[in-house]
Each structure stands twice: as structure tokens, then as C-alpha cells.
Amino acid sequence: MGVIASKNEFVVNGRTVLITGGSRGMGLEVGRQLAEKGASIVIVARDQKRLIEGIEYIKKGAITEDQRFHQISADLTSAAECTRVISETTAWNGGAPPDIVWCCAGSSHPTLFIDTPVSQLEAQMNSNYFSSAYMAHAALKSWLRPQALSRNGNNRTPNATGFGQVETSSPPLSRHLIFTASFLCFYTFAGYSPYSPTKAALRSLSDSLSQEMNLYAAANPHSPAVKIHTIFPATIFTESYEAENLVKTDLTKMLEESDDGQTAEIVARETPWGVA
């Protein structure tokens, strides 16, 4: 996972964080923990009922009255929907795009390759790769458009209303785009052929974007830098994990016996930068 730098550049207090897949599992715990550190949170998922329940759970972690919370129902496998999510979040956030976008949406269908319908292979790619790629595209366009670069968009602090923003004299804080990949990017095994390639594609996208963001940073040294992060968790004990086990072969279960797994709360907390 790399070395944790002594200087904390992942500042969340007083900032707005957009979390996809935020109504359950790891995304929900990420939202709660960042709320406990002073962030305003927007969660995105399909199920409206789960979104309402999720945002109420996240709200309970707030530490100031200035923090705000919002939920958006959207199908993130649609590029147009991802663009809408960024636009709606920006409008809700007083005209400023989210400072941090964390992509947690995804699913796993762990079956043997020839036993997997082609439609499920496509669904896995849509759920795990395109949902994040489309969201990244929409977020980066909002961050890197000339107007956003010229006004040092996130050199801001909340005002008394909690969402109107005012300029400060401090250097602009970095924006962050975070992908949730998988340990299976590095080492896969039988039963994950529908899933592992989708997460490997996400890792490759992240690597490419990290280099591209350096170009923007060099060309715009006084504008907020964009930092790209990817995390690679193994087994996470969630509702989705229980659903996976219903279709998982005995062989796959045997091969992953040595993985003790972790709760969503622990994974959310123990990211490389400590979610500080």
C-alpha cells in the first residue's frame, strides 16, 4: 500500500465528499467515518429507500452544525447519470463541485467463466469499471475546466450557512479521486474470472490518470492539484459478500479460506492514508 507520508494532504474537515455506492457496505462506512471528521457527505446509489436510511446513519456522525448531507438516486453505469450527479452535487454545494470523489460502487459475481452468462460478464464490467470511469470523467471535467482552474476552486472554507463558500488566503487544498479496486488485481484465482479483470482495468485507469494529473498540475501550479488514489481490499464482510457466497463454487471458497476478511468499518478506516 506504500508509505504514509508524514504530512497529511487528505483533509476532509469542512469539505464536501461524494461517495458512490454509499448506501451500504464500505461506502456507507466511509461516509460515516468522514462525517465524524467534519466532512459534508453526498451518497449515490440506486435504491432510494436504502439511500434515505444510509444518509440518516451517516448524519449521526456529524461533529458540527455546518455539515450538510445529501443523497442522490442514480444508475452509475450511465455516463449521462454520472454527469447529472456531479451537476446536482455542485448545485447543492453552492456552485462548487465536490472536493473529494470516492468510488465505492461495484459488485462481484464469482462463478467459473464458462458457467457465467455473457450478459453477466457485461454487467460486471459496467458495475465495476464503467461506473467508476464515468464518474471519474465527470468529476475531472468539473475540476479541470478553465473556470475551475482559474478560480482555485477549493481554496475555500464553509461560511456560517455551511454551504456558501468564501475565499481564504491559504494554499489551495488538493482534490482527491479515489477508486476502490481489489486485491484480485494482483493475484486472482478460479471463480473470479468475471470480476478480477474489471478491477484490473480500474487499476490501469488509475495509473494512467495519475500521470495525466501531473500534466495539469505542472501547467496550473497555482490551482488545486488532483490526487488519484486506489485501494485494494480483500474480503469485506457485507451484504454483497453474503450474496456472492450463494453463487460461489466450493473450489473458490476453498481457495480463499486463508483470507480472514475484514468488516467494512475496518477497511474504511485502514486505507493507505488513514482516512484522516
Backbone bond lengths (Angstrom), bond angles and torsions (degrees), N, CA, C in turn:
res aa  C-N    CA-C-N  psi(-1)  N-CA   C-N-CA  omega(-1)  CA-C   N-CA-C  phi
1 M - - - 1.453 - - 1.525 112.23 -
2 G 1.328 117.65 -9.83 1.446 119.49 177.39 1.518 112.07 93.05
3 V 1.315 115.11 175.56 1.455 121.61 -177.53 1.521 109.52 -91.24
4 I 1.312 116.86 137.08 1.456 121.66 176.93 1.526 108.27 -82.45
5 A 1.315 117.12 119.79 1.455 121.25 -178.74 1.522 110.25 -67.40
6 S 1.320 115.17 151.64 1.460 119.00 -179.48 1.516 111.40 -70.81
7 K 1.333 117.32 -29.84 1.459 120.78 178.84 1.522 109.28 -88.07
8 N 1.318 116.32 123.59 1.457 120.26 -178.84 1.521 110.34 -83.75
9 E 1.341 117.07 111.57 1.454 121.79 178.75 1.520 111.36 -102.06
10 F 1.330 117.24 -0.94 1.458 120.24 -179.88 1.522 108.48 -99.15
11 V 1.313 115.48 72.98 1.463 122.10 -178.54 1.518 108.90 -85.54
12 V 1.330 117.40 129.02 1.466 120.73 -179.97 1.522 113.03 -119.29
13 N 1.309 118.18 -19.74 1.461 120.78 -177.80 1.529 110.63 -61.42
14 G 1.339 116.90 123.82 1.448 121.70 179.66 1.512 115.03 79.86
15 R 1.334 117.29 7.21 1.461 120.95 -177.25 1.527 110.45 -111.69
16 T 1.329 115.62 167.29 1.461 121.32 -178.40 1.520 109.90 -107.05
17 V 1.326 116.21 127.35 1.460 122.80 -177.39 1.524 109.63 -118.68
18 L 1.314 116.19 127.10 1.463 123.16 175.30 1.519 108.46 -102.07
19 I 1.331 117.32 126.31 1.465 122.02 -176.99 1.519 109.38 -123.41
20 T 1.331 117.35 118.73 1.458 120.07 174.48 1.523 109.00 -85.50
21 G 1.327 116.21 149.65 1.458 118.90 -174.28 1.512 111.16 65.38
22 G 1.338 116.47 31.01 1.457 120.64 -172.08 1.510 116.09 -88.65
23 S 1.325 117.52 6.66 1.467 119.08 -177.08 1.519 113.40 -92.39
24 R 1.327 117.08 -7.99 1.463 119.63 -178.91 1.522 109.76 -159.74
25 G 1.321 115.45 170.92 1.455 121.20 172.90 1.513 114.47 57.95
26 M 1.326 115.03 -140.72 1.456 120.39 -176.35 1.522 111.96 -62.48
27 G 1.337 117.65 -41.10 1.460 120.31 -179.62 1.512 112.56 -59.06
28 L 1.317 116.48 -39.32 1.464 121.40 178.59 1.523 110.72 -64.76
29 E 1.332 116.85 -43.67 1.464 120.59 -179.74 1.524 111.57 -68.94
30 V 1.329 117.11 -35.98 1.462 120.11 174.90 1.527 109.71 -59.36
31 G 1.341 115.98 -45.98 1.454 120.04 179.38 1.516 112.56 -59.66
32 R 1.319 116.49 -44.52 1.470 120.45 -179.27 1.530 110.72 -63.90
33 Q 1.328 116.90 -45.65 1.458 119.60 -176.52 1.525 112.36 -68.57
34 L 1.326 117.28 -35.39 1.461 119.19 177.66 1.525 111.19 -72.97
35 A 1.337 116.86 -32.21 1.469 119.88 173.48 1.525 109.96 -62.49
36 E 1.317 116.45 -37.62 1.464 120.94 178.90 1.525 112.39 -68.59
37 K 1.335 116.34 -12.37 1.462 121.51 177.20 1.529 111.75 -106.58
38 G 1.342 116.40 10.27 1.454 119.59 171.95 1.508 116.88 98.72
39 A 1.328 118.39 8.90 1.464 120.87 -179.03 1.523 111.70 -85.69
40 S 1.333 115.75 150.66 1.461 121.73 166.10 1.523 107.04 -88.84
41 I 1.325 116.94 139.93 1.460 121.10 -168.07 1.524 111.86 -123.53
42 V 1.335 115.25 135.91 1.462 122.74 168.77 1.523 106.97 -120.49
43 I 1.334 117.58 123.90 1.461 120.13 176.82 1.520 109.59 -110.67
44 V 1.328 115.47 147.42 1.462 121.99 -176.82 1.520 109.15 -130.97
45 A 1.321 116.63 133.65 1.461 123.48 175.04 1.527 107.06 -165.18
46 R 1.327 116.93 -177.98 1.468 119.60 -179.10 1.523 112.49 -87.78
47 D 1.319 116.58 -43.51 1.461 122.32 -170.23 1.530 110.90 -76.84
48 Q 1.328 116.58 109.31 1.459 120.90 -176.56 1.525 112.08 -62.60
49 K 1.321 116.95 -40.15 1.462 120.43 -179.65 1.527 110.55 -62.34
50 R 1.318 116.56 -45.24 1.459 119.94 179.71 1.531 111.48 -67.25
51 L 1.315 116.66 -33.12 1.461 120.30 177.08 1.526 111.27 -63.12
52 I 1.324 116.08 -44.88 1.464 120.46 -179.92 1.527 110.37 -63.05
53 E 1.332 116.03 -44.37 1.465 119.93 177.83 1.528 110.84 -63.55
54 G 1.335 115.52 -41.56 1.455 120.19 -177.89 1.516 113.38 -65.03
55 I 1.329 116.37 -43.28 1.462 118.78 -177.55 1.526 110.87 -68.67
56 E 1.331 117.34 -30.74 1.465 120.00 175.88 1.526 110.64 -66.51
57 Y 1.327 116.68 -39.11 1.462 120.96 177.47 1.527 110.51 -65.02
58 I 1.327 116.64 -42.87 1.459 121.03 -178.93 1.521 111.11 -66.28
59 K 1.328 116.73 -40.55 1.469 121.48 -179.32 1.525 112.26 -55.02
60 K 1.313 116.05 -33.50 1.460 120.02 -176.68 1.526 112.39 -65.10
61 G 1.327 116.70 -14.77 1.458 119.86 178.63 1.515 114.13 -89.84
62 A 1.334 117.91 -3.03 1.467 121.21 -176.30 1.522 111.40 -60.91
63 I 1.326 115.68 144.04 1.465 120.52 -179.29 1.526 112.27 -114.68
64 T 1.343 117.97 -8.19 1.463 121.00 176.64 1.528 109.22 -138.19
65 E 1.317 115.63 159.13 1.459 120.65 178.12 1.523 111.99 -75.01
66 D 1.328 117.49 -16.52 1.462 121.06 -179.08 1.526 112.77 -76.60
67 Q 1.310 117.62 -18.85 1.467 120.07 -178.91 1.520 110.89 -66.39
68 R 1.326 115.71 144.26 1.456 121.56 -178.77 1.524 108.85 -128.20
69 F 1.334 115.61 156.91 1.462 120.54 -174.77 1.524 109.77 -140.63
70 H 1.324 114.69 140.94 1.465 119.86 -174.83 1.521 108.31 -149.90
71 Q 1.317 115.67 152.15 1.464 120.46 176.08 1.521 109.31 -133.29
72 I 1.340 115.45 145.98 1.463 122.14 -177.96 1.521 108.89 -132.77
73 S 1.311 117.01 127.03 1.460 121.65 174.67 1.523 108.68 -88.38
74 A 1.329 116.86 125.52 1.462 120.59 -177.70 1.520 110.32 -159.22
75 D 1.332 115.52 151.89 1.459 123.01 172.76 1.522 107.20 -95.28
76 L 1.308 117.27 102.30 1.455 121.80 -172.56 1.522 113.61 -77.28
77 T 1.326 118.10 -2.28 1.461 120.00 172.81 1.524 110.82 -80.76
78 S 1.319 117.06 1.32 1.464 123.61 176.03 1.523 109.14 -108.06
79 A 1.327 116.98 124.98 1.463 120.79 178.75 1.523 111.04 -61.67
80 A 1.327 116.46 -38.89 1.464 120.41 -179.94 1.522 111.29 -63.46
81 E 1.332 116.62 -37.74 1.458 120.45 178.56 1.529 111.25 -66.85
82 C 1.320 116.82 -37.79 1.470 119.61 178.08 1.525 110.81 -64.98
83 T 1.328 116.02 -39.47 1.462 119.83 176.02 1.523 110.59 -62.74
84 R 1.337 116.24 -41.19 1.466 120.43 177.77 1.524 111.10 -61.93
85 V 1.315 116.96 -41.38 1.465 120.74 -179.46 1.530 110.86 -60.50
86 I 1.326 116.93 -45.25 1.464 119.91 178.65 1.525 110.73 -64.07
87 S 1.331 116.70 -41.85 1.468 120.37 179.57 1.524 111.47 -63.88
88 E 1.344 116.65 -43.84 1.462 120.23 -179.46 1.524 111.19 -66.82
89 T 1.320 115.85 -39.93 1.463 119.51 178.08 1.524 111.05 -64.23
90 T 1.324 116.18 -41.63 1.464 121.09 179.29 1.525 111.05 -61.95
91 A 1.329 116.79 -44.06 1.466 120.60 178.34 1.525 110.88 -63.31
92 W 1.336 116.65 -43.99 1.465 121.67 179.03 1.522 111.45 -63.93
93 N 1.338 115.75 -29.76 1.465 122.12 -174.94 1.530 112.15 -93.40
94 G 1.313 117.08 28.64 1.454 120.20 176.15 1.511 114.62 70.10
95 G 1.347 117.51 26.49 1.457 121.17 178.31 1.514 114.75 91.04
96 A 1.321 118.29 -0.22 1.464 122.52 179.37 1.524 109.76 -106.29
97 P 1.329 118.82 134.47 1.463 120.02 177.29 1.519 110.56 -66.90
98 P 1.327 118.03 163.24 1.470 119.55 177.94 1.522 110.43 -60.63
99 D 1.314 115.73 147.06 1.463 120.78 179.59 1.521 112.02 -78.54
100 I 1.318 115.51 -29.65 1.468 122.02 -176.22 1.518 108.36 -136.46
101 V 1.324 116.60 133.52 1.464 121.80 174.00 1.523 107.64 -121.37
102 W 1.324 115.72 122.23 1.473 121.44 -178.50 1.525 107.81 -118.35
103 C 1.315 116.27 115.28 1.469 122.29 -177.45 1.528 110.07 -91.32
104 C 1.320 116.09 105.83 1.463 121.93 178.98 1.526 112.35 -112.55
105 A 1.326 117.66 -7.80 1.464 120.05 -177.19 1.527 110.51 -66.58
106 G 1.315 116.02 142.39 1.460 120.56 177.90 1.515 110.92 163.94
107 S 1.329 115.15 174.10 1.463 120.72 -179.55 1.519 109.11 -158.06
108 S 1.321 115.72 162.46 1.464 120.87 178.66 1.521 110.13 -130.40
109 H 1.323 115.28 135.58 1.472 121.53 175.62 1.527 106.76 -124.91
110 P 1.345 117.15 82.76 1.457 121.41 -172.07 1.529 113.79 -81.16
111 T 1.316 115.34 87.87 1.462 121.43 177.21 1.522 109.03 -130.91
112 L 1.325 116.56 162.26 1.459 120.42 177.62 1.526 109.67 -65.74
113 F 1.319 115.89 147.47 1.460 121.67 -169.34 1.524 113.17 -55.80
114 I 1.327 117.77 -50.93 1.466 118.67 -175.42 1.522 112.19 -74.79
115 D 1.324 116.87 -13.76 1.467 120.49 175.89 1.529 112.11 -88.83
116 T 1.318 116.15 -3.92 1.464 120.86 -176.57 1.524 110.16 -96.40
117 P 1.325 118.87 122.88 1.467 120.53 176.42 1.530 110.58 -58.63
118 V 1.317 116.16 144.80 1.459 120.36 178.98 1.531 110.84 -57.73
119 S 1.314 116.29 -34.42 1.467 119.69 178.69 1.529 111.36 -61.87
120 Q 1.336 116.71 -32.63 1.460 120.33 178.71 1.531 111.11 -73.45
121 L 1.337 117.09 -33.77 1.461 119.90 174.96 1.527 110.34 -61.14
122 E 1.323 115.33 -42.98 1.461 120.18 178.09 1.526 110.92 -65.80
123 A 1.325 116.19 -41.08 1.463 120.34 179.91 1.527 111.29 -62.97
124 Q 1.335 116.81 -38.40 1.457 120.11 178.42 1.529 111.66 -64.06
125 M 1.316 116.04 -41.06 1.466 119.64 178.41 1.527 110.92 -65.61
126 N 1.306 116.02 -41.28 1.465 119.60 178.78 1.526 111.51 -63.97
127 S 1.327 115.64 -44.85 1.462 120.90 -175.66 1.524 112.46 -69.24
128 N 1.329 116.27 -43.09 1.458 120.02 -170.66 1.521 114.84 -96.48
129 Y 1.324 117.11 -33.46 1.463 119.11 -179.25 1.522 112.48 -101.47
130 F 1.330 116.58 -58.39 1.457 118.54 -172.11 1.529 113.01 -66.47
131 S 1.329 117.77 -32.97 1.475 118.44 177.99 1.523 110.91 -60.42
132 S 1.327 116.80 -37.68 1.466 120.98 178.25 1.524 111.84 -79.66
133 A 1.334 116.63 -39.88 1.466 119.89 -179.76 1.524 111.09 -64.02
134 Y 1.325 116.52 -43.83 1.466 119.83 178.91 1.528 111.51 -64.74
135 M 1.321 116.19 -41.47 1.463 119.20 179.03 1.526 110.73 -66.42
136 A 1.323 116.90 -40.58 1.460 120.44 177.34 1.526 110.66 -61.14
137 H 1.319 116.59 -42.62 1.464 121.19 -179.40 1.527 110.47 -61.53
138 A 1.326 116.22 -46.20 1.466 120.48 -179.57 1.530 111.24 -65.30
139 A 1.330 116.44 -43.23 1.467 119.85 -178.92 1.524 111.61 -66.06
140 L 1.323 116.53 -45.75 1.462 119.63 -177.88 1.524 111.84 -65.69
141 K 1.318 117.21 -36.23 1.466 119.28 176.76 1.527 110.80 -63.69
142 S 1.327 116.64 -36.64 1.468 119.22 178.92 1.526 111.37 -71.50
143 W 1.326 117.20 -32.72 1.456 121.09 -179.23 1.525 113.29 -80.07
144 L 1.327 116.66 -32.56 1.462 120.73 -169.48 1.521 113.86 -104.93
145 R 1.317 118.05 2.29 1.458 118.89 175.80 1.529 108.36 -64.92
146 P 1.329 118.15 151.53 1.476 120.93 -174.00 1.520 114.14 -52.67
147 Q 1.347 117.58 -40.01 1.463 119.48 -178.29 1.522 111.19 -63.68
148 A 1.342 115.97 -41.16 1.467 120.02 -178.64 1.521 111.11 -67.58
149 L 1.345 116.32 -38.20 1.454 119.67 -180.00 1.523 111.54 -69.46
150 S 1.330 116.13 -39.10 1.458 119.42 -174.72 1.519 113.22 -73.41
151 R 1.349 117.06 -25.57 1.467 117.93 -176.62 1.525 113.18 -99.06
152 N 1.370 116.06 8.33 1.468 119.05 -179.72 1.519 110.32 50.86
153 G 1.321 114.67 57.87 1.452 122.76 -166.71 1.501 118.29 -46.83
154 N 1.336 120.60 -36.72 1.460 116.75 -175.58 1.522 112.48 -108.56
155 N 1.326 116.46 24.70 1.467 120.20 171.01 1.520 107.49 -85.40
156 R 1.378 115.20 63.76 1.448 120.54 -167.47 1.514 110.65 -138.67
157 T 1.331 114.39 159.75 1.461 121.14 169.11 1.510 107.90 -133.79
158 P 1.348 118.83 152.20 1.459 119.82 179.29 1.523 110.79 -65.99
159 N 1.350 116.39 144.01 1.451 118.60 173.36 1.518 109.58 -91.13
160 A 1.313 117.31 -168.01 1.461 120.27 -172.77 1.516 113.00 -63.75
161 T 1.346 117.03 -24.21 1.462 119.05 -179.70 1.512 111.51 -82.75
162 G 1.329 116.48 -15.33 1.456 119.79 176.35 1.502 114.29 93.33
163 F 1.349 119.35 -14.55 1.456 117.69 -179.21 1.520 112.98 -132.04
164 G 1.320 120.00 -27.17 1.453 119.30 170.96 1.513 107.97 -67.92
165 Q 1.352 118.45 144.81 1.445 119.81 -171.69 1.525 110.60 -119.22
166 V 1.310 116.60 146.07 1.455 121.48 178.59 1.518 108.94 -125.61
167 E 1.331 116.55 152.17 1.449 121.40 -179.24 1.530 110.69 -75.32
168 T 1.309 116.40 148.51 1.455 122.03 173.89 1.521 107.80 -123.45
169 S 1.318 116.59 169.58 1.458 120.69 -178.83 1.519 112.20 -91.90
170 S 1.313 118.60 -3.25 1.459 121.46 -178.76 1.524 110.21 -75.97
171 P 1.346 117.96 157.41 1.460 120.59 178.29 1.528 110.33 -59.34
172 P 1.325 117.29 149.41 1.465 119.22 -178.48 1.523 111.73 -65.83
173 L 1.311 116.16 135.48 1.457 120.83 177.54 1.520 109.91 -75.20
174 S 1.313 115.95 148.93 1.460 120.65 177.77 1.514 110.72 -67.87
175 R 1.327 115.72 149.03 1.448 121.09 168.15 1.525 107.71 -93.03
176 H 1.325 115.69 155.85 1.460 119.46 -175.26 1.523 110.88 -132.58
177 L 1.330 115.01 132.90 1.459 122.87 172.19 1.520 106.70 -117.00
178 I 1.322 116.03 121.06 1.463 121.19 -173.19 1.520 109.86 -119.97
179 F 1.323 116.25 125.35 1.457 122.24 175.76 1.527 109.61 -102.50
180 T 1.315 115.68 145.10 1.463 121.07 173.69 1.517 107.82 -108.72
181 A 1.318 116.52 104.14 1.461 121.76 179.58 1.529 108.85 -98.29
182 S 1.311 117.97 -133.16 1.466 121.03 -177.44 1.519 109.98 -161.77
183 F 1.321 115.31 151.64 1.463 121.44 171.39 1.525 110.99 -53.83
184 L 1.327 116.60 -28.47 1.460 121.35 -178.05 1.523 112.89 -68.20
185 C 1.331 117.81 -7.83 1.469 120.38 170.55 1.522 111.09 -62.58
186 F 1.325 115.78 -30.86 1.454 121.38 -174.34 1.526 112.85 -97.66
187 Y 1.326 115.78 -33.23 1.468 119.27 -177.69 1.521 108.51 -151.96
188 T 1.316 115.33 110.10 1.454 119.47 -178.95 1.523 110.37 -110.03
189 F 1.313 116.11 172.95 1.462 119.92 178.61 1.518 110.41 -155.73
190 A 1.325 115.19 175.88 1.462 121.75 -172.54 1.524 111.69 -54.54
191 G 1.312 115.46 132.69 1.447 121.67 178.43 1.517 113.81 105.84
192 Y 1.324 116.25 -14.35 1.460 119.39 179.92 1.528 112.75 -110.82
193 S 1.322 116.99 17.38 1.470 119.47 179.68 1.522 113.56 -62.19
194 P 1.345 120.84 -30.59 1.468 118.57 175.41 1.533 113.00 -73.55
195 Y 1.327 116.47 -21.20 1.469 121.52 -170.12 1.527 114.10 -104.66
196 S 1.325 116.98 -49.99 1.464 121.01 -172.54 1.527 113.93 -55.69
197 P 1.346 119.19 -43.69 1.474 118.29 179.89 1.523 113.22 -60.69
198 T 1.322 117.50 -30.60 1.469 119.45 -179.87 1.520 111.08 -68.63
199 K 1.318 116.55 -36.05 1.461 120.31 178.83 1.532 111.17 -77.83
200 A 1.337 116.93 -31.67 1.462 120.00 174.92 1.526 110.26 -64.84
201 A 1.326 116.43 -37.70 1.467 120.49 176.36 1.522 110.59 -62.89
202 L 1.314 116.57 -38.64 1.463 120.95 179.08 1.526 110.76 -65.38
203 R 1.310 116.25 -40.50 1.467 119.86 177.19 1.530 110.33 -62.17
204 S 1.313 117.16 -42.41 1.459 120.90 179.50 1.525 111.14 -63.76
205 L 1.326 116.59 -41.05 1.461 120.33 176.47 1.525 110.52 -59.97
206 S 1.308 116.37 -45.10 1.459 121.09 -179.86 1.524 111.39 -60.26
207 D 1.327 116.82 -44.34 1.465 120.69 179.40 1.527 110.93 -60.80
208 S 1.329 116.30 -42.69 1.467 120.24 -179.96 1.524 111.29 -66.13
209 L 1.327 116.05 -44.19 1.463 119.75 -178.55 1.524 111.90 -65.27
210 S 1.321 116.86 -34.13 1.467 119.60 178.06 1.524 110.69 -58.09
211 Q 1.332 116.29 -41.43 1.462 120.36 178.51 1.525 111.26 -70.05
212 E 1.324 116.36 -42.04 1.462 119.57 -179.18 1.527 111.51 -64.00
213 M 1.317 117.50 -36.83 1.462 119.78 179.93 1.524 111.64 -66.38
214 N 1.332 117.15 -26.92 1.461 119.87 175.47 1.523 111.14 -64.35
215 L 1.334 116.73 -33.64 1.463 120.49 178.03 1.529 110.46 -64.15
216 Y 1.340 115.91 -45.42 1.464 119.81 179.26 1.527 111.25 -65.20
217 A 1.322 116.07 -38.45 1.466 119.70 -179.82 1.526 110.89 -64.30
218 A 1.335 116.72 -40.27 1.462 120.46 179.87 1.528 111.55 -67.86
219 A 1.329 116.06 -36.30 1.466 120.42 -178.29 1.524 112.62 -79.24
220 N 1.332 116.53 -21.23 1.469 121.21 -176.79 1.530 109.77 -132.84
221 P 1.332 117.50 66.78 1.475 120.37 -172.17 1.522 114.84 -64.67
222 H 1.330 117.92 -18.72 1.460 120.11 -178.43 1.527 112.77 -100.08
223 S 1.313 116.32 4.19 1.464 121.36 178.24 1.525 109.75 -100.32
224 P 1.323 117.52 160.87 1.470 119.60 179.50 1.529 111.60 -58.91
225 A 1.309 117.01 129.70 1.463 120.56 174.88 1.525 109.34 -71.94
226 V 1.318 115.96 154.27 1.463 121.32 175.15 1.520 107.86 -111.53
227 K 1.314 116.24 118.92 1.456 122.36 179.86 1.527 109.65 -101.13
228 I 1.321 116.23 132.53 1.464 122.28 178.74 1.522 108.52 -105.91
229 H 1.324 116.71 129.34 1.462 122.22 179.62 1.531 109.18 -128.15
230 T 1.315 116.09 150.66 1.463 121.02 172.37 1.518 108.41 -138.23
231 I 1.312 116.52 135.00 1.459 120.58 175.68 1.522 108.63 -112.76
232 F 1.325 115.71 153.87 1.462 121.31 -171.79 1.531 111.16 -131.63
233 P 1.317 117.95 67.59 1.471 120.22 -179.39 1.523 111.89 -70.50
234 A 1.311 115.63 157.87 1.466 121.41 172.02 1.532 107.13 -96.44
235 T 1.316 117.82 -135.96 1.466 120.56 -177.38 1.524 111.49 -65.35
236 I 1.327 115.41 130.57 1.460 121.98 174.85 1.526 107.60 -120.07
237 F 1.305 117.03 126.47 1.467 121.04 -177.71 1.531 110.19 -79.60
238 T 1.314 115.74 100.01 1.461 122.77 -179.27 1.524 109.23 -138.72
239 E 1.319 116.44 178.60 1.463 120.78 173.82 1.525 110.78 -59.59
240 S 1.319 116.09 -38.89 1.464 120.20 -179.58 1.523 111.23 -62.91
241 Y 1.324 116.56 -37.23 1.466 120.51 178.23 1.522 110.64 -63.09
242 E 1.318 116.71 -41.28 1.462 120.29 177.82 1.526 110.74 -62.86
243 A 1.326 116.65 -38.29 1.467 120.44 178.19 1.523 110.99 -67.34
244 E 1.326 117.07 -38.03 1.464 121.04 178.09 1.523 111.04 -59.58
245 N 1.314 116.18 -41.61 1.460 120.27 -176.40 1.523 112.88 -64.70
246 L 1.313 117.15 -18.76 1.464 120.49 178.59 1.518 111.90 -71.39
247 V 1.343 117.47 -25.44 1.471 120.70 -178.95 1.525 112.01 -112.69
248 K 1.299 117.90 -8.83 1.462 122.60 -176.45 1.524 111.02 -69.84
249 T 1.334 116.92 137.95 1.461 120.62 179.29 1.530 110.64 -74.82
250 D 1.325 115.43 159.31 1.466 120.13 177.37 1.526 110.56 -61.92
251 L 1.342 116.85 -34.69 1.460 120.55 178.80 1.527 110.66 -61.23
252 T 1.314 116.39 -46.78 1.466 120.14 -179.74 1.524 110.80 -63.20
253 K 1.316 116.79 -41.66 1.467 119.93 178.31 1.524 110.95 -61.08
254 M 1.327 116.45 -38.56 1.456 120.46 179.92 1.534 110.60 -67.58
255 L 1.333 116.69 -41.60 1.458 120.94 -177.67 1.528 112.79 -65.97
256 E 1.327 117.18 -26.83 1.457 119.22 -178.33 1.528 112.70 -103.96
257 E 1.321 117.01 15.95 1.463 120.55 -179.73 1.520 112.60 -58.98
258 S 1.344 117.16 -32.62 1.464 120.12 -176.02 1.529 112.86 -76.33
259 D 1.330 116.95 -10.06 1.466 120.62 178.03 1.525 108.84 -84.92
260 D 1.320 115.98 108.34 1.462 120.24 -177.35 1.525 112.71 -69.68
261 G 1.328 116.58 -23.01 1.458 119.89 179.82 1.520 112.37 76.01
262 Q 1.321 115.41 166.18 1.459 121.66 179.00 1.520 109.56 -143.03
263 T 1.306 116.29 159.02 1.455 119.95 175.42 1.529 109.29 -76.64
264 A 1.326 115.71 160.05 1.467 120.30 177.90 1.525 110.79 -60.93
265 E 1.318 116.70 -35.46 1.464 121.01 -179.97 1.520 111.26 -61.55
266 I 1.329 117.09 -43.53 1.464 120.98 -179.22 1.519 110.76 -68.71
267 V 1.327 117.39 -43.91 1.463 120.51 -179.55 1.521 110.63 -61.94
268 A 1.332 116.70 -42.07 1.464 120.31 178.90 1.523 111.21 -62.02
269 R 1.310 116.31 -34.78 1.462 120.80 -177.27 1.525 112.40 -79.43
270 E 1.320 116.98 -35.42 1.455 120.17 -171.00 1.525 112.47 -100.91
271 T 1.305 116.92 42.34 1.454 120.84 171.50 1.518 108.58 -73.72
272 P 1.342 119.03 165.05 1.469 120.57 -173.85 1.516 114.50 -56.35
273 W 1.313 118.19 -32.05 1.464 119.91 -178.33 1.523 111.99 -99.21
274 G 1.338 116.60 4.70 1.450 120.22 174.75 1.514 114.96 76.99
275 V 1.327 118.76 9.47 1.466 122.75 -176.53 1.524 109.79 41.89
276 A 1.330 115.25 57.95 1.464 120.96 -173.74 1.516 112.04 -89.97
